[in-house]
């Protein structure tokens, strides 16, 4: 991965964007992509739309969501501790002991998630299979409610302590790789096509609120009205202990992006991706998606009178934790695969399956 591209990815990963609070990362994307785009807009919902050759035909939409899972301040106790609710899907077992940041109006406030120490637990509490969110709190070092209330407010968004780190030769670990790596891929695909003058009108969209119901892809796709919609999102890597390949398939880090195939995917577009990967010698993996996927490809496919949808997966370990892991070469190969496929799309193509 080129140094400038890595710095863009790293900046996104270290910029907070809890669902509903994506404005800071929108500014990062607009700043970086203005040199490559013909138009950049952010709609009322908060989706950032980067357009290349907007007068071309047909319209092709790329989607990666830039919202991340997070927490939200729910209540401040008399002792100055913060209780919270979740934004998006969480495994509560990974929360105790986490370092977090509360993104308050007047600046960032550091905190840690506390829990009753094991020494003070009753025997039945030590072996309890689940953690109740009511048994967790955030400690910001405040002495009482008045002091804490000067720093944070109810409804302030909260993230894990953000920070991206290289892992081994070609991997990266960070909170919120889901799905800022997808945003990187769709923006990088547009950058690769910026000097090639594609025949289609290309819209690379950083969508909002995917983690709470695939919302931003629905609104942005309705507005753009594309013929083709391609989502880039993380998928579960099965190359680590505890993941049953017989159930979840075989997707590994470093072996290329994953081309999904199934009901959510237009068969003509899927075949175009497979043919492009083979002709351009881009490594890829294949995955079975028998129904609607839990990604932006889902609402795009059923927008208006339907859209030819595809989903490119980016293998990810430890999804929705503080230490998600992806392979950098998978990201660049995904961007290249999307760019080379889009370059072949023109107004003469039909995506009606026959």
N, C-alpha and C positions, 0 to 999 in steps of 0.2 A: 504494500500500500504506500502510495506517495506520501511524503511528509505533510504536505499541505492538506491532503485528504484526511490523514489521520488526525491532524489538529482540529479539523472541522468536526469529525466524529467525537473526539475527546471533549470539545467545547459543548456539544449537544448533551453528552452524557453528564457533564458537570453543571448543566443548567436545569433548574427545577421545572417540572411541567406536570404536576398532578392533574388528573382529569378535571376540567373546569378552570384550570389556572395555567394555561399553556402560553400566555402572552410572552414571557421571557424568551422561550425557545423560538417563538415565531420571529422575534427580532433577530436572533442569530441566523436563521435561515434566510430571511430577506436580505440581510447584510452580505452573506456569502454568495447567494445565487444571482444577485442583480447583474453581475458581469456576464452571466451566461443566458439570461432570460430576455425574451422580448417584452413580457409583461409579468408583473408580480402583484397579486392582490391578496388580501385577507378578508374573508367574508364575515357576515354578522355572527355566524356560529363560532368563528375562530380558525377555520381551516385556512391554511396558507397555500395559495395556488400559483405555481410557477409555470408560465406558459412559454412554449417555443413554437414558432410558426403558427400562430393562432388562426390564420386564414387557410391553413391546409385542410386536407380531407383524407380520411375521416378523422373524427376526434378520438384520441386515445388518452385515457386517464391512467396514471400510475398513482398508487396510494400506499403510504406508509404512515402509521399513526404515531404522533409525537407526544401523546399523553402517556403518563406512567402511573402505575398504582401508587397509592399513598395513604396517608392518614389525615385526620382532621380533628382539631381541638373541639371537644364536646363540652368540657366542664373544667373549672378550676376549683380545687378543694380549698377548704379554709387553711390547710397547711401549705398550700402553694404547689400541689402536685396537679398534673394535667391528665385528665381522662380523655379518651379519644375514640373515634369510630373509624372504620376502614373505608377507603375509596378504591373499589375494585377488589379482585380476589386475593386473599391472603392465606398463607399457612401460618396460623398463629403460633405454632411451635418454634418458628425461627425468630420471633420478636424479642423474647426476653434477653436482656444484655446488649441489645442493638444500640448503636449511636445514631441519633436522628437530628434533623434540623427542622425547626419550626420557621416557616417563611412568613414572618409577621410583616405588617405594613411598614414598620420603621426599621426593618432589617432582620437578618437571620439570628435565631436564638438556638444555641446548641442544647441538646438534652440527651438523656439515656432512658431506655425503657427498663423499668424496674419490676421486680416480682418478689414475693416473699422468699427468703433464702431457704434452701432445702433443709437446713438445720432446724428451722422453725415450723416446718410442715408436719402435719399429722401423717402417720404411716399411709393412710388411704390417699392423702393428697400427693404423696411422692410417686405413687403408681397410677395416678389418674391418667386415662388415655388421652384426654383432651385438655386444652387450655381455654379458659373462659376469658374473653376480652375484659370483663369486669374485674378480673384479678390482676390486670396490668395497669401501669401508669407511666407517665413521663416525668422525670425529675430534671428540672432546669436549675436547681440550686437555689431556688427562691425560699425565703424564710416564711412567707405566708401568702395568702390570696392577694392582698393588696400589692405586694411586691411583684408577684407573678403577673398580675393584671396590667401592670405598667409595661410589660414586655410582650405579652401575647394576648390574643382575643379569641373568643369562641368563633369557630369557623376558619381559623387560619389553617392553611394546608401544611402537611408535614411529609418529609421524605426521609429515607435512610440517608445517612451521611454520604454525600455524593463524592465520587472520585473514581476515575478509570485507571487501570493498571495493566501493563503488559504481563502476560503469563506465558512463560516458556518462549519458544521461538516465534510463534505466529498466532497466538491467542490474546484475547483481551478479556478482562473481568471487570464488572461494574454493576451497580444497580441499573435498572431500566434499559438494558440492552433490548428488552421488549418494550417498545419496538423502535427505538432510535436507530438501531442498525437498519431497520426497514426504511426509515426516512433517509438515512445515508444512501442506501442502494438506489432509491428512486431518484434522488437528486443527482447522484453520480451518473446514473443512466442518462438523464437529461444533459448533464455536462458533456458526456461522451458524444452525444448527438448534436451539440450546439454548433460545431463546425462542419457538420455533414449535410445540413439542410434536408431534413426528412420530409417526405411528401405529406405525411399526416400532420395534424395539429396535435401537439403533445402537451399534456398538462400533468406535471408532477405535483401531487397534492400531499401535504403533511396534514393528516386528518386529526381531529380532536375526538375525545370521549369514546374511543374504541373500548376502553377497559370497563365502561359502564353501560355498554349496549350497542356498540358499532354505530354510534350516532353521527359522527362527522362524515363518514363515507356516504351515508344516506343523503345528507343535505348537499354535500359538494357534488356528488354524482348527479343528483337531480338538476343542479344548476348548470353543470357542464354539458350534460346530455351526451355522453360519449357513445360510440359504437363498441369500443373495446375498453375493458377495465382490468387492470393488472395490479394485484396487491402483492406487496412484499412484507412478510411477517415471519417472526421466529416460529420454529417448530421444535418438537422435543427430540434432542439427540438421544439415541439409545445405546451409545458406546460407553456407558458408565455403569457401575454396579447397581443392581436393584431394578433395572429397567428390562422387562421381558420383551425381547424382539418378536416373539411369536404373537404377542398381543399388540405391540406398539409399532412394529415394523423396524426396519434397519436404516437409521439415518446417523451418520457419523460426522464429526467435525473434520474439516480439511479435505473432504471428498467432493466438494462442490455444492451448489444450491440444490434444493429439492423441488422438482417439478411435481405438483400435485395433480392427480387425475381422479375424476369422479363426477358426481351429479352437479357440484357447484362450478364445474369447469367446462367451458365450451370446448367440445372435442376438436374442432378445427383449429382453434387457437393453441390447444395443448399439442397437437401434432406439429404446428408451426414452431413451437418452442423446442420440441424434441428434434426436429429436422435441423433447426438452427444450431443447437448444441453439437450435433454430430458434424455438421459442415464446418463449423468454426472451431471444432475440437475443444469445446468448453466442457470441463468435467461437470457431471450432474448426477443426482440421485432421483429415484422415482418413488412416490408414496401414494398409497391408496386412501382416498377421501370419499367414502361412500355416500355421505349426505352433505348437508349445509355445513360449511366450515365456520369456526368461531372467529372469523377474520373479516376484514373489510371487503374481501371478495364476495361475501354473502349478500350484503345490501346492494352492492354494485350490480350483481347479476340480475336482481329483481327490480331494479329501478326503472320507472316509466314502463315502456313496452319490452323491456329486457336488454341486457348488455352482454356481449361476449366476454366472459370473465375468465381470469386465470389467477393462480396463486403460486408464487415462488417462495418456498420455505427456506429459512436460514437456521441451520441446526444450532440449538441452544441447550446448554446444560444448566440445571438448577433454576428453572424459570420461576419468576416472581419471588426471588430471594435477593439478598444483598450482594450475592457473588455469582450472578449469571456469567456464563462463559460462551463466547463465540470465537470462530476462527476468521482472521482478517482476510485470508485468501478466498474464503467462501463469499464474503461480502463483495469483493471486487469481481469475482466470477459471476455473481448474481447480477451485478450492475451491467457487466459486459453482455451477459445472456439477454437481459431485457433490452438493452440498447440495440443489439444486433437483430433481435426479433422485431422490434418496433421499426427499424430501418427498412424492413421488408414489407411493411403494411402500406398499401395505397388505396385509392378510391375504387379500384377495380375488384378488390377482394370481397368475397362474401364469407360470412361466418355462420351461415345457416347450415346446420348439420343435416346431411342427407345420407 
